[in-house]
């Protein structure tokens, strides 16, 4: 008797969960335009970065914008670029990693060609690999600005090219010696939703 009661009680709970999920799905289906209006654009892509007179660094990048945030003019991003996927791949070049969070302002946001400027901050780390270099600084806070152009193709592809400047650099004694000031970036994005 007790076992049958548990089975019936369990079936009732499953039925209530099923009804709840169905109603949520139906509600989202009716309000799809409102939801997408807030979401805006979400892009993922690859970034190629060249530090002037030093390394090639490659990695991943994510870009988000919404019509609710400055009418899609403000883009928020997260990036990871590393010489591990560039100059240090298969060589004895210093392995350095850049973790960045960015906020960019895009002009002419409804056009295909959009000039932009961006502020980046994050963390820099260099792996010198040998204990002999442990006395040298190998980490730094990143602060940089860059400006360039973004082009949106008819397909869900966006190409960005920019030139940037690291505000804080290192000399090897007061910061990592491989953190140079000028860099160039080429980013290729795929739009996941718009």
Long-range contacts (C-beta under 8 A, 24 or more apart in sequence): 36-193, 37-67, 37-68, 38-66, 38-67, 38-68, 39-66, 39-193, 40-64, 40-65, 40-66, 40-67, 40-68, 40-69, 40-72, 40-194, 41-65, 41-66, 41-72, 41-191, 41-193, 41-194, 42-191, 42-192, 42-193, 43-158, 43-189, 43-190, 43-191, 43-192, 44-189, 44-190, 44-192, 45-158, 45-187, 45-188, 45-189, 45-190, 46-187, 46-188, 47-79, 47-81, 47-185, 47-186, 47-187, 48-86, 48-185, 48-186, 48-187, 49-81, 49-86, 49-98, 49-183, 49-184, 49-185, 49-186, 50-183, 50-184, 50-185, 51-178, 51-180, 51-182, 51-183, 52-180, 52-181, 52-182, 52-183, 52-184, 53-180, 54-87, 54-178, 54-180, 55-83, 55-86, 55-87, 55-88, 55-93, 55-94, 55-96, 55-178, 56-83, 56-86, 56-87, 57-81, 57-82, 57-83, 57-85, 57-86, 57-87, 57-96, 57-98, 58-82, 58-85, 58-86, 59-85, 59-98, 61-187, 61-189, 63-158, 63-189, 65-106, 70-105, 71-109, 72-106, 72-109, 73-105, 73-106, 73-107, 73-109, 74-103, 74-104, 74-105, 74-106, 75-102, 75-103, 75-104, 75-105, 75-106, 75-116, 75-118, 76-101, 76-102, 76-103, 77-101, 77-102, 77-103, 77-104, 77-118, 78-102, 79-120, 79-122, 94-126, 94-127, 94-128, 94-129, 94-178, 95-126, 95-127, 95-129, 96-124, 96-125, 96-126, 96-127, 96-176, 96-178, 97-124, 97-125, 97-126, 97-127, 98-122, 98-123, 98-124, 98-142, 99-123, 99-124, 99-142, 100-142, 106-150, 112-151, 112-152, 112-153, 113-149, 113-150, 113-151, 114-149, 114-150, 114-151, 114-152, 115-147, 115-148, 115-149, 115-150, 116-147, 116-148, 116-149, 116-150, 116-160, 116-162, 117-145, 117-146, 117-147, 118-145, 118-146, 118-147, 118-162, 118-164, 119-144, 119-145, 120-144, 120-145, 120-146, 120-164, 124-176, 124-179, 126-176, 126-178, 126-179, 136-172, 136-173, 136-176, 136-177, 137-170, 137-172, 137-173, 137-174, 137-175, 137-176, 138-176, 139-176, 140-168, 140-170, 140-175, 140-176, 140-179, 141-168, 142-166, 142-168, 143-167, 143-168, 144-183, 146-183, 146-185, 148-185, 156-190, 156-191, 156-194, 157-188, 157-189, 157-190, 157-191, 158-188, 158-189, 158-191, 159-186, 159-187, 159-188, 159-189, 160-185, 160-186, 160-187, 160-188, 160-189, 161-185, 161-186, 161-187, 162-187
